[in-house]
Amino acid sequence: MNLDNLPILIIIVLSVIGNNQTVSVAAMLLLLIKLLGFDAWFPFIESHGINIGIIILTMAVLAPIAGGRIDMDGIVSTFKSSPGLIAVVVGIFVAWVAGRGVPFMKDTPEAVTALVVGTIVGVCFFRGLAVGPLIAGGLVSIIVSGLELFKK
């Protein structure tokens, strides 16, 4: 019996149980790609998927500005309120952390599986979003770097 599809099937089941459509759709599309014999697409998805996803996420974030719902006055007013300033600082921090996650995940493939499992659990059962691996990778990178300071 071939169990090659078991991990993705488990992810589909968990995402359905966790009522997370994002993971369900992503996992089902990947399974469909595999079942249709388009396995050659996986290296492209793996190497470019994060960048494509980030582009799409960034477009969604910038759409209100491009569409005129947020104008220059709205942007300037952001810097005049405590929540706005906190959001700017947190946005900078999270972007920096996620930026550390990409190279960490490339340089530490053994951590990727654990990050993926943690992200799936977070997305399926804690209403998280699948951007978690980048941020988690960055946080792991920071923690590992910090722990290495104590070893010296």
Secondary structure by P-SEA (a helix, b strand, c coil): ccccaaaaaaaaaaaaaaccaaaaaaaaaaaaaaaaccccaaaaaaacaaaaaaaaaaaaaacccccccccaaaaaaccccaaaaaaaaaaaaaaaaaaaaaaaaaacccaaaaaaaaaaaaaaccccccaaaaaaaaaaaaaaaaaaaaac
